[in-house]
Structure formats: structure tokens, C-alpha cells
Amino acid sequence: MLNENISNKIKQNILYRISDLSYMPRKYQLIRKDANTEIRRMIVKNYIIIYQVNNEIETVIIINIFYVKRNYLKFI
């Protein structure tokens, strides 16, 4: 029960921060930039959220969510 409550709080925190991207998608650290897209990362507690901002159509796509100690750069 306790673990479930903790995991629900983490999940809600991550979802809240992801929803915040609709207002300020370029708020977090830029990892890579191409002609029409940017790859950015956002840290939420012990998790790194990798997302893409498409400048052409103003869209945010969540690419993946990694545990902070994982070498996430080899996956993007």
C-alpha cells in the first residue's frame, strides 16, 4: 500500500510537469537541435524525461522517461 501511494505521487508529479510543457516547452535543457526539432530533457525527482519540440507544428512529443542513474544519452 505504501509503495503504491509513493508510485502514484511520482506518477502524478511527472504528469503535472509534462502538462506544464504546453505552456513553456523550451523551458528545460536543450540536448540537440535540428532544423525543425529540438530534443530537450526535464528532470523530475529521480527521472529524466526526454521530449521533442517540433518548431514547425508547435508540438511536444515525449520520447522516453528514464531513471536518473541510467545512461539515457545512448538511447536518443
C-alpha positions as CSV (number, residue, x, y, z in Angstrom):
1,M,0.0,0.0,0.0
2,L,2.8,2.4,0.9
3,N,4.7,1.7,-2.3
4,E,1.6,2.2,-4.3
5,N,1.0,5.6,-2.8
6,I,4.5,6.6,-3.4
7,S,4.4,5.5,-7.0
8,N,1.1,7.3,-7.6
9,K,2.6,10.5,-6.2
10,I,5.6,10.2,-8.5
11,K,3.4,9.5,-11.5
12,Q,1.2,12.5,-10.7
13,N,4.2,14.7,-10.3
14,I,5.6,13.6,-13.7
15,L,2.2,14.1,-15.4
16,Y,1.9,17.5,-13.9
17,R,5.3,18.6,-15.1
18,I,4.6,17.1,-18.6
19,S,1.4,19.1,-18.8
20,D,3.4,22.2,-18.0
21,L,5.2,21.8,-21.3
22,S,2.2,23.0,-23.2
23,Y,2.9,26.5,-21.8
24,M,6.7,26.6,-21.9
25,P,8.1,23.7,-24.0
26,R,11.5,25.4,-24.2
27,K,11.9,25.8,-20.5
28,Y,14.3,22.9,-20.0
29,Q,17.8,21.9,-21.1
30,L,18.4,21.6,-24.9
31,I,20.2,18.4,-25.8
32,R,20.1,18.5,-29.6
33,K,18.7,20.8,-32.2
34,D,17.9,20.2,-35.9
35,A,16.2,22.3,-38.5
36,N,12.7,21.9,-37.2
37,T,13.0,20.0,-34.0
38,E,14.7,20.3,-30.6
39,I,15.4,17.4,-28.2
40,R,15.2,18.5,-24.6
41,R,15.4,17.0,-21.1
42,M,13.5,17.7,-18.0
43,I,14.3,16.2,-14.6
44,V,11.5,15.2,-12.2
45,K,12.7,13.8,-8.9
46,N,14.7,10.7,-9.9
47,Y,13.6,10.6,-13.5
48,I,14.7,12.2,-16.7
49,I,12.0,13.0,-19.3
50,I,13.3,13.3,-22.9
51,Y,11.0,15.1,-25.2
52,Q,11.0,16.6,-28.7
53,V,9.7,20.1,-29.6
54,N,8.6,20.4,-33.2
55,N,9.1,24.0,-34.2
56,E,7.2,23.7,-37.4
57,I,3.9,22.5,-36.0
58,E,4.4,23.6,-32.3
59,T,4.1,20.1,-30.9
60,V,5.7,18.4,-27.9
61,I,6.3,14.6,-28.0
62,I,7.5,12.6,-25.0
63,I,10.2,10.3,-26.3
64,N,11.0,8.4,-23.1
65,I,11.3,8.5,-19.3
66,F,14.5,7.2,-17.7
67,Y,15.6,6.6,-14.2
68,V,18.2,9.3,-13.4
69,K,21.2,6.9,-13.0
70,R,20.7,5.3,-16.4
71,N,22.8,6.3,-19.3
72,Y,20.0,7.8,-21.3
73,L,22.1,9.5,-23.9
74,K,22.9,6.3,-25.7
75,F,19.2,5.8,-26.3
76,I,18.4,9.1,-28.0
